[in-house]
Amino acid sequence: MSNPIDRLRTHLRAAAIPATDADLEGIQARGFLSRLADFERIVAGVPAETLPDYAASPAPLDPLPPPDPPELPATPDPSGTSVLDAAAAIRAGATSPTALLEAALARIDALIHEAARLLQPLPELPPGATLFERMRARRTAASLTPTQRDALVAWAAMLADLRTQLAELMED
């Protein structure tokens, strides 16, 4: 399978990225695949001992670190991260239970908002959407398995219930 289009088609299929024949023809027509052949020719002409250690070594690369969690809006948290710190801050007069509850509600609101964003359906793509547009659209909750989606829905519902209970405490 030395044909670059066949190789590309195989890799796209393995990655579950939809690509039409028109997409692949456009890639080939724009000359993107000629760069692959150029690179392969250059690499073939370089002696193996001049390759960097990581490229010459058959050892697998270290796995990528896990992605950072999504950034949530910053909320004031004068008490630290533990319940004991919060109690000490309240006793010292550095904060109040109301301020702590408001900060917790703001964090919960941000988490509920993020869950709702992740659960949005895929955007409707125009019939002429490019391969890049289709790939970008797949980076939503549609890529979640049904089990993951159900867990996210349950998690968001529990957060919403907790938020309601905390808000009721604020009113008392």
C-alpha positions as CSV (number, residue, x, y, z in Angstrom):
1,M,0.0,0.0,0.0
2,S,2.5,2.6,-1.1
3,N,-0.1,4.8,-2.7
4,P,-0.3,7.9,-0.4
5,I,-4.0,8.2,-0.9
6,D,-4.6,4.6,0.1
7,R,-2.4,5.1,3.2
8,L,-4.3,8.3,4.1
9,R,-7.7,6.6,3.5
10,T,-6.6,3.7,5.8
11,H,-5.5,6.0,8.6
12,L,-8.6,8.2,8.4
13,R,-10.8,5.1,8.5
14,A,-8.8,3.7,11.5
15,A,-9.3,7.1,13.3
16,A,-13.1,7.0,12.4
17,I,-12.7,10.3,10.5
18,P,-15.2,10.4,7.6
19,A,-13.6,11.4,4.3
20,T,-15.2,11.4,0.9
21,D,-13.5,10.7,-2.4
22,A,-13.9,14.4,-3.1
23,D,-12.0,15.2,0.1
24,L,-9.1,12.9,-0.9
25,E,-9.1,14.2,-4.5
26,G,-8.9,17.8,-3.1
27,I,-6.0,16.9,-0.9
28,Q,-4.2,15.3,-3.8
29,A,-5.0,18.1,-6.2
30,R,-3.6,20.7,-3.8
31,G,-0.3,18.8,-3.7
32,F,-0.4,18.1,0.0
33,L,0.7,14.5,-0.5
34,S,3.7,15.5,-2.5
35,R,5.2,16.8,0.7
36,L,5.0,13.3,2.1
37,A,6.9,11.9,-0.8
38,D,9.5,14.7,-0.5
39,F,9.9,13.9,3.2
40,E,10.3,10.2,2.6
41,R,13.0,10.9,-0.1
42,I,14.9,13.1,2.3
43,V,14.7,10.6,5.1
44,A,15.8,7.8,2.9
45,G,18.9,9.8,1.9
46,V,20.0,10.4,5.5
47,P,22.2,7.8,7.2
48,A,20.5,6.1,10.1
49,E,23.2,7.0,12.5
50,T,22.4,10.7,12.0
51,L,18.9,10.3,13.3
52,P,18.1,11.6,16.8
53,D,18.1,8.9,19.5
54,Y,14.4,9.0,19.9
55,A,13.8,8.4,16.2
56,A,16.4,5.6,15.8
57,S,15.3,3.8,19.0
58,P,12.7,1.1,18.6
59,A,11.5,1.8,22.2
60,P,8.0,3.2,22.4
61,L,7.6,6.9,23.3
62,D,6.3,7.9,26.7
63,P,2.6,8.2,26.7
64,L,1.2,11.7,26.5
65,P,0.2,13.2,29.8
66,P,-3.6,13.4,30.5
67,P,-5.2,16.5,29.2
68,D,-5.7,19.4,31.6
69,P,-9.2,19.6,33.0
70,P,-11.3,22.4,31.4
71,E,-10.7,25.7,32.9
72,L,-13.6,26.9,35.0
73,P,-14.3,30.5,35.9
74,A,-12.4,31.5,38.9
75,T,-14.4,31.9,42.1
76,P,-13.2,33.5,45.3
77,D,-12.2,30.8,47.8
78,P,-10.8,32.5,50.8
79,S,-10.9,29.3,52.9
80,G,-8.6,26.9,51.1
81,T,-9.6,23.5,49.9
82,S,-10.6,21.6,53.0
83,V,-13.5,21.7,55.4
84,L,-11.1,22.2,58.3
85,D,-9.6,25.3,56.5
86,A,-13.1,26.6,55.9
87,A,-14.0,26.2,59.5
88,A,-10.8,27.9,60.6
89,A,-11.4,30.8,58.2
90,I,-15.0,31.3,59.5
91,R,-13.8,31.2,63.2
92,A,-11.1,33.8,62.3
93,G,-13.6,36.0,60.6
94,A,-11.7,35.8,57.3
95,T,-14.9,34.6,55.5
96,S,-18.5,33.8,56.2
97,P,-20.6,30.7,55.6
98,T,-22.6,32.7,53.1
99,A,-19.5,33.6,51.1
100,L,-18.4,30.0,51.1
101,L,-21.8,28.8,49.9
102,E,-21.8,31.5,47.2
103,A,-18.4,30.3,46.0
104,A,-19.6,26.7,46.0
105,L,-22.7,27.7,44.0
106,A,-20.6,29.5,41.4
107,R,-18.3,26.5,41.0
108,I,-21.3,24.2,40.7
109,D,-22.9,26.5,38.1
110,A,-19.7,26.4,36.1
111,L,-19.6,22.6,36.2
112,I,-23.3,22.4,35.1
113,H,-22.6,24.8,32.3
114,E,-19.7,22.7,31.1
115,A,-21.7,19.5,31.2
116,A,-24.5,21.1,29.2
117,R,-22.0,22.3,26.6
118,L,-20.6,18.8,26.3
119,L,-24.0,17.3,25.9
120,Q,-25.0,19.6,23.0
121,P,-25.7,17.7,19.8
122,L,-23.4,17.9,16.9
123,P,-23.8,21.1,14.9
124,E,-25.6,20.7,11.5
125,L,-22.9,20.8,8.9
126,P,-23.5,22.1,5.4
127,P,-23.4,19.5,2.6
128,G,-20.1,21.0,1.4
129,A,-18.4,20.9,4.8
130,T,-14.6,20.3,4.5
131,L,-12.8,17.4,6.1
132,F,-11.4,19.8,8.7
133,E,-14.9,21.1,9.6
134,R,-16.3,17.5,10.0
135,M,-13.3,16.5,12.2
136,R,-13.7,19.6,14.4
137,A,-17.5,19.0,14.8
138,R,-16.8,15.4,16.1
139,R,-14.9,16.9,19.1
140,T,-18.1,17.1,21.1
141,A,-20.2,14.8,23.3
142,A,-21.1,12.8,20.2
143,S,-17.8,11.2,20.6
144,L,-18.8,9.9,24.0
145,T,-20.0,6.3,24.3
146,P,-23.6,5.9,25.4
147,T,-22.3,4.8,28.9
148,Q,-20.2,8.0,29.2
149,R,-23.0,10.1,28.0
150,D,-25.4,8.6,30.6
151,A,-22.8,9.1,33.3
152,L,-22.4,12.7,32.3
153,V,-26.1,13.3,32.3
154,A,-26.4,11.7,35.8
155,W,-23.5,13.7,37.1
156,A,-25.0,17.0,35.8
157,A,-28.4,16.0,37.3
158,M,-26.8,15.3,40.7
159,L,-25.0,18.7,40.5
160,A,-28.2,20.5,39.7
161,D,-29.9,18.8,42.7
162,L,-27.0,19.7,45.0
163,R,-27.1,23.3,43.6
164,T,-30.9,23.5,44.4
165,Q,-30.3,22.2,48.0
166,L,-27.5,24.7,48.6
167,A,-29.5,27.6,47.2
168,E,-32.3,26.6,49.6
169,L,-29.8,26.7,52.5
170,M,-28.9,30.3,51.4
171,E,-32.5,31.4,51.6
172,D,-32.9,30.1,55.2
